[in-house]
C-alpha cells in the first residue's frame, strides 16, 4: 500500500483553511446579531448589521451544503 503524503497534506491544508473561514463567518454573524441587540437597547436600528449577519449565516449554510454535496456525489 502506498500513501500519497502530498495529497493527504493538501487535503488537510484545505480543510483547515475552510474550517477557519467557516468559523470566522459564523463569528461575524454572531457579532452582527449582538450589534442588533445593543442598538435596540439604545433605541437605534441596526438593519445593516442584521442583514450582514444573515448573509454570513447563509454563506455558512451554503458551504456546509456544498460540502455535503461533495461527500454524497
ABEGO torsion letter per residue (X at the ends): XBBBAAAAAAAAAAAAAAAAAAAAAAAAAAAAAAAAAAAAAAGBBBAAAAAAAAAAAAAAAAAAAAAAAAAAX
